[in-house]
């Protein structure tokens, strides 16, 4: 698998379009300003955009696929293909593979991240999407479940409203688009701070990113992301964590996690993953 450092090679980007990986917290505005969806459309090429929609996380993939198809058609996309994948074997469909090899944008919808990974992980289509996204050849967006799968490790489920503990979060393998992060979505809207902290206690070599609804962490390079949208992105940074009792307690016992750093970022703020530092829009 390509490492994070090889993402988004500038020489592979179009002169007119700067590609990105867009990690969306869910419930993005689909009716009024459509800020995040317009950003995806523009970064995928605007009127030259050839967009693949992957709705297989949804319980009703046909309906959700057509909803996004209508949105991007109204915006003026050149071509749109719905990859209505319901069996793993379809992940090697030659016609869909051909479209993925030539498309400019891929949009993964919300639903169940376990279903999305179960159908798409290690398929030729997803391997191509991951490599092209990491090379900066396409703009890739995932909302809700489509955001949760971005890391090498994925939050598959869990609770809220409790103190951090091992049973609060269910972790499994994600799609590894951005291997260094663990993503949680609908973040403050569903009170998920404690479960993201619990996930980071399990994998302290990762960076926790909690994204609110109608909010996006937009990765333009391997080093940093910027925040767009109406909510916030919470960063849980364990780089200076000096103690946790994670390995020594029962599954429902409260966790000790010492010296975590927490950043709350809003629209226009940026975060450098390697320097572990944030900047505001004015800087």
Legacy VTK file of the C-alpha trace (Angstrom):
# vtk DataFile Version 3.0
C-alpha trace
ASCII
DATASET POLYDATA
POINTS 283 float
0.000 0.000 0.000
1.190 3.523 -0.765
2.118 5.524 2.294
0.582 8.864 3.206
3.737 10.720 2.111
3.122 9.766 -1.523
-0.330 11.323 -1.706
-1.447 14.036 -4.051
1.722 14.406 -6.166
1.547 17.983 -7.550
2.899 16.999 -10.945
-0.122 14.757 -11.487
-2.660 17.485 -10.814
-4.436 19.306 -13.594
-3.292 22.856 -14.167
-6.854 24.066 -13.616
-8.030 21.729 -10.853
-6.348 20.955 -7.558
-7.497 17.536 -6.418
-8.218 16.623 -2.807
-9.455 13.938 -0.488
-12.580 15.263 1.229
-13.570 13.660 4.544
-17.136 14.807 5.298
-18.841 14.439 8.674
-22.233 13.564 7.199
-25.513 15.430 6.640
-23.846 17.858 4.225
-26.156 20.504 2.785
-27.780 19.074 -0.347
-30.423 21.768 -0.907
-29.354 25.352 -0.278
-25.737 26.549 -0.561
-24.333 23.027 -1.070
-20.899 24.417 -0.165
-19.185 21.070 0.380
-20.791 19.368 -2.614
-19.924 22.336 -4.843
-16.331 22.096 -3.605
-16.214 18.418 -4.547
-17.730 19.143 -7.964
-15.248 21.924 -8.682
-12.236 19.929 -7.467
-13.369 17.015 -9.622
-13.218 19.227 -12.701
-16.429 21.267 -12.779
-18.116 21.020 -16.154
-15.417 18.529 -17.191
-16.065 16.326 -14.146
-16.547 12.602 -14.655
-17.892 11.380 -11.329
-18.316 7.870 -9.938
-20.864 7.567 -7.124
-20.448 4.606 -4.762
-23.644 4.204 -2.685
-23.130 0.660 -1.421
-22.925 1.724 2.254
-26.589 2.722 2.063
-29.576 0.505 2.810
-31.151 1.938 -0.349
-28.199 2.390 -2.696
-30.348 2.983 -5.765
-32.205 5.924 -4.202
-29.159 7.564 -2.601
-27.110 7.052 -5.756
-29.713 8.809 -7.884
-30.016 11.619 -5.345
-26.338 12.497 -5.695
-26.516 11.913 -9.442
-29.273 14.539 -9.680
-27.233 16.989 -7.585
-24.082 16.715 -9.690
-26.083 16.690 -12.929
-27.740 19.966 -11.877
-24.281 21.402 -11.214
-23.219 20.491 -14.747
-20.969 17.415 -14.470
-19.884 15.985 -17.811
-20.499 12.311 -16.923
-21.798 10.446 -13.885
-21.769 6.712 -13.217
-23.446 5.046 -10.227
-21.476 1.988 -9.127
-24.379 0.093 -7.534
-22.189 -2.653 -6.057
-24.133 -5.239 -4.054
-21.796 -8.232 -4.346
-18.004 -8.318 -3.955
-17.620 -9.826 -7.429
-18.917 -6.559 -8.894
-15.784 -4.875 -7.555
-13.944 -6.212 -10.586
-16.551 -5.283 -13.197
-14.585 -4.330 -16.316
-16.875 -1.485 -17.427
-16.852 0.131 -13.991
-13.082 -0.376 -13.764
-12.689 1.443 -17.060
-14.746 4.370 -15.760
-12.706 4.491 -12.531
-9.466 4.552 -14.531
-10.666 7.623 -16.413
-12.891 9.485 -13.947
-11.965 12.738 -12.209
-13.933 12.281 -8.979
-15.320 9.545 -6.731
-18.021 10.126 -4.112
-18.727 7.511 -1.398
-22.072 7.986 0.337
-23.154 7.402 3.913
-24.734 4.334 5.462
-22.927 1.429 7.125
-19.129 1.553 6.976
-18.867 -2.187 7.650
-21.017 -2.864 4.603
-18.916 -0.473 2.509
-15.650 -2.141 3.523
-17.101 -5.619 3.221
-18.095 -5.003 -0.389
-15.179 -2.834 -1.535
-11.989 -3.594 0.445
-9.244 -5.261 -1.619
-11.286 -5.198 -4.820
-9.658 -4.003 -8.066
-11.993 -1.004 -8.212
-11.168 0.163 -4.678
-7.452 -0.489 -5.156
-7.542 1.796 -8.198
-9.502 4.462 -6.337
-7.069 4.427 -3.412
-3.968 4.620 -5.611
-5.372 7.359 -7.858
-6.477 9.378 -4.797
-3.089 9.008 -3.136
-1.346 10.109 -6.328
-3.572 13.164 -6.637
-5.117 12.021 -9.909
-8.721 12.267 -8.676
-10.770 14.030 -6.043
-12.176 11.488 -3.594
-14.947 12.353 -1.137
-16.597 10.248 1.527
-19.462 11.361 3.744
-20.472 9.765 7.077
-19.713 6.039 6.539
-17.698 7.086 3.493
-15.579 9.229 5.829
-15.190 6.587 8.541
-13.431 4.195 6.135
-10.617 6.626 5.211
-8.070 5.453 7.792
-6.123 2.224 8.069
-8.055 1.663 11.296
-11.773 2.382 11.301
-14.427 3.063 13.922
-17.131 0.545 13.057
-19.514 1.538 15.831
-19.812 2.223 19.519
-21.574 4.298 22.116
-21.670 7.849 23.425
-22.361 9.747 26.600
-19.895 7.783 28.739
-16.377 8.301 29.993
-13.715 6.866 27.667
-13.464 3.075 27.979
-12.463 0.136 25.807
-16.025 -1.031 25.198
-17.122 2.387 23.943
-15.666 1.891 20.476
-15.580 -0.982 17.968
-12.478 -0.871 15.772
-11.670 -2.729 12.586
-9.704 -2.285 9.363
-10.586 0.592 7.047
-9.684 1.280 3.420
-6.358 2.967 4.175
-6.827 6.040 1.993
-5.219 8.230 4.689
-3.479 5.639 6.877
-2.302 7.990 9.660
-5.774 9.029 10.879
-8.766 7.555 12.662
-11.962 9.339 11.634
-15.221 9.767 13.517
-18.221 11.549 11.999
-21.459 13.272 13.115
-19.025 14.149 15.869
-20.343 16.768 18.280
-23.852 16.191 16.941
-23.788 12.687 18.463
-21.456 13.312 21.411
-18.600 11.111 20.156
-15.606 12.744 21.841
-15.153 9.929 24.360
-15.273 7.170 21.749
-12.650 8.881 19.557
-10.411 9.282 22.617
-10.944 5.594 23.350
-9.932 4.729 19.785
-6.765 6.817 20.042
-5.862 5.158 23.338
-5.923 1.861 21.408
-3.815 3.254 18.529
-1.688 6.099 19.919
0.403 6.210 16.738
-2.612 7.614 14.865
-4.245 11.043 14.817
-7.913 11.283 15.768
-10.136 13.462 13.587
-13.761 14.042 14.628
-15.856 15.826 11.998
-19.193 17.524 12.641
-22.148 17.361 10.277
-22.063 19.624 7.198
-18.310 19.962 7.765
-15.312 18.636 5.839
-11.621 18.019 6.443
-10.173 18.704 3.012
-6.769 17.099 2.422
-4.922 18.899 -0.368
-1.556 17.293 0.379
0.058 14.598 2.444
0.884 17.086 5.179
-2.235 19.045 5.987
-5.956 19.593 5.731
-8.226 22.608 5.858
-11.708 22.852 7.368
-14.735 23.894 5.329
-18.363 23.942 6.387
-20.624 25.027 9.205
-19.286 22.936 12.110
-15.913 22.022 13.540
-13.205 19.406 13.142
-11.774 18.101 16.420
-8.202 16.827 16.376
-7.087 14.383 19.088
-3.277 14.361 19.085
-1.568 11.656 21.209
1.999 12.571 20.170
2.865 13.731 23.699
0.669 11.232 25.550
2.689 10.004 28.513
0.392 7.369 30.056
-2.658 5.243 29.436
-3.981 2.240 31.338
-5.587 0.847 28.165
-3.765 -2.500 28.293
-4.288 -3.031 32.020
-8.030 -2.608 32.594
-11.282 -4.362 31.830
-13.410 -3.451 28.848
-15.858 -1.275 30.799
-13.396 0.281 33.259
-12.665 3.990 32.797
-9.570 4.891 30.814
-6.725 7.059 31.995
-5.145 9.032 29.154
-2.565 11.617 30.173
-1.393 14.629 28.176
-3.605 14.397 25.094
-3.706 17.541 22.974
-7.074 18.648 21.578
-7.653 21.179 18.799
-11.075 22.508 17.753
-10.904 23.859 14.200
-13.551 25.791 12.281
-14.013 26.977 8.698
-10.759 28.196 7.186
-8.495 26.686 9.845
-5.700 24.369 8.761
-3.875 21.557 10.512
-0.419 20.225 9.653
-0.318 16.499 10.388
3.462 16.216 10.440
4.167 19.343 12.484
1.101 18.649 14.653
0.184 22.341 14.566
-2.820 24.419 13.544
-3.163 27.794 11.832
-6.122 30.124 11.344
-7.436 31.503 8.081
-5.925 34.922 8.849
-2.434 33.365 8.912
LINES 1 284
283 0 1 2 3 4 5 6 7 8 9 10 11 12 13 14 15 16 17 18 19 20 21 22 23 24 25 26 27 28 29 30 31 32 33 34 35 36 37 38 39 40 41 42 43 44 45 46 47 48 49 50 51 52 53 54 55 56 57 58 59 60 61 62 63 64 65 66 67 68 69 70 71 72 73 74 75 76 77 78 79 80 81 82 83 84 85 86 87 88 89 90 91 92 93 94 95 96 97 98 99 100 101 102 103 104 105 106 107 108 109 110 111 112 113 114 115 116 117 118 119 120 121 122 123 124 125 126 127 128 129 130 131 132 133 134 135 136 137 138 139 140 141 142 143 144 145 146 147 148 149 150 151 152 153 154 155 156 157 158 159 160 161 162 163 164 165 166 167 168 169 170 171 172 173 174 175 176 177 178 179 180 181 182 183 184 185 186 187 188 189 190 191 192 193 194 195 196 197 198 199 200 201 202 203 204 205 206 207 208 209 210 211 212 213 214 215 216 217 218 219 220 221 222 223 224 225 226 227 228 229 230 231 232 233 234 235 236 237 238 239 240 241 242 243 244 245 246 247 248 249 250 251 252 253 254 255 256 257 258 259 260 261 262 263 264 265 266 267 268 269 270 271 272 273 274 275 276 277 278 279 280 281 282
